[in-house]
Amino acid sequence: MIVTGALCFWNERPEDLDLCVRGLGVACDRVVALDGAYARYPKATAHSPKDQLAAIRDAARDVGLGCLIIQPDRLWAGQVEKRSHLLAAASVGSDWICTVDADHVSKGNRDAARRFLMDMPMDVVNCVYHTPANPDRPMDESAVGAWHQEQIGVPQLIPQFWRALPGLRVERFHWWYSAQKNGGRVWLWGGDGRYPGVSAENMPWPYQVEHRTMMRTPEQIRLSRAFLNDRDKIVALTEQEDDVPGLPPPDYDYKWVPTL
């Protein structure tokens, strides 16, 4: 069984990337990390600084993970395009894919987690996510969106492991996952009813994910709020999240806390 960690990153703190990749060692055999910002993100660039790539490679080496870092030659249209590309790359030679962001730190027992996946008949595995508060900063200065505030101290069950089914991709919204199964397309998470859905199973304790979004830097929070406020406008105009031809340029709001 091959489990591949799939990491979306761009302009992250090296120490956060280090923690994230080391956490992947709890269940994974390798990591595929995809660089690059979204076209409508403030200060967007196609590549992250070299020290961030070194942090990923060094952490992967230290915990015995194979490592592939992919850097694009252009900006991504948005989260849907980037995450779909990452899933396709991570699927090659894999049985399972474990999706993470740079502010995720996975914890648990490796042998138990891998035995669970080995015996799993379902195609999606939910994991417990804990979002701790930042003790050094007020809530309104730490949360990018209102939904992050709601998650403080309340464990969430969120899909993290996906069987590497053919055609695994993200559609319209960054949390709508679909794939091919039994001759047709199915929804693995989210969706609008066009395809049938599949059942998920919950990863048992002690496996869990610490979602360290409240620990991100003030500048990361500021830029993320601007991006998400712009994304809400795009969704209202197009009923999907990514940049498409004909849209007006971003008019960033760095202060409003997004509610969606």
C-alpha positions in Angstrom: 0.0 0.0 0.0 1.3 3.4 -1.0 -0.1 6.5 0.8 0.9 9.9 -0.7 0.7 13.1 1.2 -0.6 15.9 -1.1 0.5 19.4 0.1 -0.6 22.7 -1.4 1.8 25.5 -0.4 2.9 29.0 -1.3 4.9 31.5 0.7 4.7 29.7 4.0 7.0 29.8 7.0 9.6 27.1 6.7 8.9 26.0 10.3 5.2 25.4 9.4 6.2 23.4 6.4 8.6 21.4 8.5 5.9 20.5 11.1 3.3 19.7 8.3 5.6 17.3 6.4 6.9 15.6 9.6 3.2 15.0 10.5 2.7 13.2 7.2 5.1 10.6 8.4 2.4 9.3 10.7 0.6 7.6 7.7 2.3 8.4 4.4 5.1 6.9 2.3 5.9 10.0 0.3 4.8 13.6 -0.2 4.0 15.6 -3.4 4.1 19.3 -2.7 2.6 21.8 -5.2 3.8 25.4 -5.2 2.3 28.5 -6.6 -0.2 31.3 -5.8 -3.7 31.9 -7.1 -4.0 34.5 -9.8 -6.3 36.7 -7.7 -4.2 36.4 -4.5 -2.5 39.6 -3.3 1.2 39.7 -4.1 0.9 36.4 -6.1 4.0 34.7 -7.5 4.4 31.3 -9.2 7.3 30.2 -6.9 8.0 30.2 -3.2 11.5 31.1 -1.8 14.1 28.3 -1.8 14.2 28.0 1.9 10.6 26.7 1.9 11.5 24.0 -0.6 14.5 23.1 1.5 12.2 22.8 4.6 10.0 20.3 2.8 12.8 18.2 1.5 14.7 18.2 4.8 11.6 17.2 6.8 10.7 14.5 4.3 14.2 13.0 4.5 14.2 13.1 8.3 11.0 11.0 8.5 11.7 8.7 5.6 9.3 10.1 3.0 9.9 10.2 -0.7 9.5 13.8 -1.9 8.5 15.5 -5.1 8.1 19.3 -5.3 6.3 20.7 -8.3 6.7 24.4 -9.3 4.5 25.8 -12.0 5.5 28.3 -14.7 2.3 30.4 -14.1 -0.2 31.4 -11.5 -3.1 29.1 -10.7 -6.6 30.2 -11.7 -7.6 29.3 -8.1 -8.0 26.6 -5.5 -10.1 24.3 -7.8 -7.5 24.2 -10.5 -4.5 23.9 -8.2 -6.0 21.2 -6.0 -7.2 19.2 -9.0 -3.6 19.3 -10.4 -2.2 18.2 -7.1 -4.6 15.3 -6.8 -3.7 14.1 -10.3 0.0 14.2 -9.5 -0.4 12.6 -6.1 -2.5 9.8 -7.6 0.3 8.3 -9.7 1.3 5.0 -8.2 -0.8 5.6 -5.0 -3.4 3.7 -3.2 -4.5 6.5 -0.9 -4.0 10.3 -0.9 -3.7 12.4 2.3 -4.5 16.0 1.6 -3.0 18.7 3.8 -2.4 22.4 3.9 0.7 24.0 5.4 -1.1 24.7 8.7 -2.0 21.1 9.3 0.0 18.9 11.7 -1.1 15.2 11.7 -0.6 13.1 14.8 -1.2 9.5 15.7 0.1 6.0 15.6 1.6 5.0 12.2 1.0 1.3 12.4 -2.6 1.7 13.5 -3.4 4.4 10.9 -2.0 2.3 8.1 -3.7 -0.9 9.2 -7.0 1.0 9.2 -6.4 2.2 5.6 -5.3 -1.2 4.5 -8.6 -2.8 5.6 -10.8 0.1 4.6 -13.7 -0.7 2.1 -14.8 3.0 1.9 -13.2 5.5 -0.5 -13.0 8.5 1.9 -11.7 8.7 5.5 -12.7 11.5 7.8 -10.3 12.6 10.5 -10.7 14.7 13.6 -9.5 18.3 13.2 -8.7 20.4 16.3 -8.3 24.2 15.8 -6.5 25.6 18.8 -6.7 29.3 19.8 -3.7 31.5 19.6 -2.9 32.5 23.2 -0.8 35.4 22.1 -3.4 37.2 19.9 -7.1 38.2 20.1 -9.5 36.0 18.1 -10.4 38.8 15.7 -6.7 39.2 14.8 -6.1 35.5 14.4 -9.1 34.1 12.4 -9.1 34.5 8.7 -12.8 33.7 8.5 -15.8 33.5 10.8 -15.9 29.7 10.3 -12.4 29.5 11.8 -13.7 31.2 14.9 -16.6 28.7 15.1 -14.1 25.8 15.1 -12.1 26.9 18.1 -12.3 24.1 20.7 -14.9 22.2 18.7 -13.5 19.1 17.0 -14.5 18.7 13.4 -14.7 15.5 11.2 -13.2 16.5 7.9 -12.2 14.2 5.0 -8.4 13.8 4.7 -7.8 10.5 3.0 -9.0 9.7 -0.5 -8.7 6.5 -2.3 -6.7 7.2 -5.5 -9.7 6.6 -7.8 -9.4 7.4 -11.5 -10.2 11.0 -12.4 -10.0 12.3 -8.9 -10.5 16.1 -9.1 -12.0 19.2 -7.5 -15.1 20.8 -9.1 -16.4 24.4 -8.8 -15.6 24.8 -5.1 -12.4 23.8 -3.2 -14.4 21.3 -1.1 -16.3 19.5 -3.9 -14.3 16.3 -4.7 -15.3 13.8 -7.3 -13.8 10.7 -9.1 -14.7 7.8 -11.4 -16.1 4.7 -9.9 -18.0 1.7 -11.4 -18.2 3.3 -14.8 -19.5 6.7 -13.6 -18.6 9.8 -11.7 -19.3 10.0 -7.9 -19.1 12.7 -5.3 -16.5 12.0 -2.6 -17.3 15.3 -0.7 -19.7 18.1 -1.3 -21.4 18.3 -4.7 -24.7 19.3 -6.1 -26.5 16.0 -6.7 -25.4 15.5 -10.3 -23.5 12.4 -9.3 -24.3 9.8 -6.5 -22.3 10.2 -3.3 -20.2 7.7 -1.5 -20.0 6.8 2.2 -17.0 7.8 4.4 -15.5 6.2 7.5 -13.9 7.9 10.5 -10.3 7.4 11.4 -10.2 6.2 15.0 -8.2 7.8 17.8 -5.3 8.5 18.3 -5.1 9.9 14.7 -6.0 13.6 14.6 -5.0 16.8 12.8 -4.1 20.0 14.5 -5.3 22.8 12.3 -2.9 25.7 13.2 -4.6 28.4 11.2 -4.8 30.7 14.2 -1.0 30.7 14.4 -0.4 32.1 10.9 1.4 35.5 10.7 -0.6 38.8 10.7 0.5 39.3 7.1 -0.8 35.8 6.0 -4.1 36.5 7.8 -4.4 39.9 6.1 -3.7 38.6 2.6 -6.0 35.6 3.1 -8.9 37.8 4.1 -8.5 39.9 1.0 -8.4 36.7 -1.2 -11.4 35.2 0.4 -13.4 38.4 0.2 -12.6 38.5 -3.5 -13.5 34.8 -3.8 -16.9 35.5 -2.3 -17.5 38.1 -5.0 -16.4 35.6 -7.7 -18.8 33.0 -6.4 -21.6 35.5 -6.5 -20.8 36.3 -10.1 -19.9 32.9 -11.5 -21.2 30.2 -9.1 -17.6 28.8 -8.9 -14.4 30.0 -7.2 -11.6 30.3 -9.8 -10.6 33.2 -12.0 -12.2 33.1 -15.4 -12.0 35.5 -18.4 -14.1 38.6 -18.2 -14.0 39.1 -14.5 -13.1 42.5 -13.1 -9.7 42.8 -11.3 -9.7 42.2 -7.6 -10.7 45.1 -5.3 -9.2 43.8 -2.1 -10.8 44.2 1.3 -8.1 43.3 3.9 -10.2 43.8 7.0 -13.7 42.3 6.6 -13.9 38.8 8.1 -15.4 36.5 5.5 -18.5 34.6 6.6 -18.7 31.9 3.9 
